[in-house]
Amino acid sequence: MAEQGKDNFRDTIGTLNDEGKRAWVFPKKPSGKLYEYRKYVSYVLLAFLFSAPFIKVNGNQFLMFNILERRFNIFGFPFWPQDFHLFVIIMLIGVVFLVLFTVAFGRVFCGWICPQTIFMEMVFRRIEYWIDGDRGKQIRLDKMPWNAEKIKKRTFKWFLFFVISFLVANIFLAYLIGSDRLIRYILDGPEQHWNTLVSLLIFTGVFYFIFAWFREQVCIIACPYGRLQGVLLDNKSIVVAYDHKRGEKEEGRAKFKKNEDRQLSGKGDCIDCFQCVNVCPTGIDIRNGTQLECINCTACIDECDSIMEAVDLPKGLIRFTSEENIEKKTKFKFTARLKGYTAVLGILTMVLVGMLFLRNNVEANILRLPGQLYEHKENNIISNVYTFKLINKTSQEIKGIQFKLLSHKGTIKLVSHDEFDLPGQGLSKGTLFIEINGSALSGDKDRVEIGVYSKDKLIETTTTAFLGPRSYN
């Protein structure tokens, strides 16, 4: 096989020049069938991203990740700190699914679903094409001295980048603090929420820095997912790949000559036009094989297919395929490795579903007041004092909350009220006394079971320790 690209292409990255400085990437504007599909997918995902914080399911925000208050909503299901184990399982399911998907289909997630790529390629890059023009015009504009045209285009582009970054920062904040609170802050005005405004401007600056300057470096340098490819991919994984068998043949790649018969000449179908390199958003040559920088965006597939069509050669020189398929023409198989990941994913999913069915809408915690012993009252009554905390995980108010002893005969007395209402998505705290006749105790430390009722309907049970005198052992 003929030499593919530079010998040292794996010793550096496509966004560095020979001096080790940043080599700015000016990709050609993609076009083609797969690019159109990517646009549809991106617009659907962008619509979902911008609408999800404002969608309510049973009064709960569809997606919310309030890290500061440790409250999360996932698909309308609220998760409190007490549900952290469920949140961990959901994250594990996401990781295992991503690993399974990568082993089977490579880094397609990066090119088609990742928010970084969608914003960069389908929002900011398209604005850049609109203002600065395609690849050639962008290169000329970059080399141009700072005249009136360049200042006007740069100022307009950077202004739009800042506005979009500010909008994205607001949506990001809606995921963190909740859309209702964000709207209230906006209506109140910035002068009443300076801390939030400062945080918003910091987020805006981060997004602006990423999309205006750092750009593809996020995928190449910052994102750890690209480096996982070396561990997860094998020669059976379906990736965006160059068919070197067909592209090189016996004589290697060569420029196209009109009316030549490539089959008879022994030359490969690759005409060395470099259009797959020019269109790549990370500046790599896909003909060098699978590389860390490749995000499987398929821009090179569309570009190569258009060139093949123009020179009357079969399409698919660059395509979704595996190295094994290129070498041996074998079809994709569901390997033992994929079966193992699928089994783990299935087990985690079943565990999550089971836990969700067992999950109660009310979380009750009743603890003895620290430092307090029991009190011996008349008629052999032993009294313990407790603090309670009830969390309502639903958006509906629960009325008429009462406590009743289930394991022993006795009474529960609330301080200041006999019953109370539990607000939706809220919690209630208070103090209560549990009184039990000493003859009903089996030792100096019994476990008592307490039922939480709403208008005589049992909604939760919990247990706590009850102290009594040793003489009742």
Sequence and secondary structure as in RCSB ss.txt:
>XXXX:A:sequence
MAEQGKDNFRDTIGTLNDEGKRAWVFPKKPSGKLYEYRKYVSYVLLAFLFSAPFIKVNGNQFLMFNILERRFNIF
GFPFWPQDFHLFVIIMLIGVVFLVLFTVAFGRVFCGWICPQTIFMEMVFRRIEYWIDGDRGKQIRLDKMPWNAEK
IKKRTFKWFLFFVISFLVANIFLAYLIGSDRLIRYILDGPEQHWNTLVSLLIFTGVFYFIFAWFREQVCIIACPY
GRLQGVLLDNKSIVVAYDHKRGEKEEGRAKFKKNEDRQLSGKGDCIDCFQCVNVCPTGIDIRNGTQLECINCTAC
IDECDSIMEAVDLPKGLIRFTSEENIEKKTKFKFTARLKGYTAVLGILTMVLVGMLFLRNNVEANILRLPGQLYE
HKENNIISNVYTFKLINKTSQEIKGIQFKLLSHKGTIKLVSHDEFDLPGQGLSKGTLFIEINGSALSGDKDRVEI
GVYSKDKLIETTTTAFLGPRSYN
>XXXX:A:secstr
    S TTGGGS TTB TTSSB         SHHHHHHHHHHHHHHHHHHHGGG EETTEESEEEETTTTEEEET
TEEE GGGHHHHHHHHHHHHHHHHHHHHHHTTHHHHHT HHHHHIIIIIHHHHHHHH SHHHHHHHHHS S HHH
HHHHHHHHHHHHHHHHHHHHHHHHHHH HHHHHHHHHH GGG HHHHHHHHHHHHHHHHIIIIITTHIIIII TH
HHHHHHH  TTS EEEE HHHHHBTT      TT  HHHHTB S     HHHHT TT   GGG S TT     HH
HHHHHHHHHHTT  S SEEEE HHHHHH       HHHHHHHHHHHHHHHHHHHHHHH  SEEEEEEE TT   E
E GGGEEEEEEEEEEEE SSS EEEEEEEESSSSEEEEESS S EEE TT EEEEEEEEEEEGGG  SSEEEEEE
EEEETTEEEEEEEEEEE  GGG 
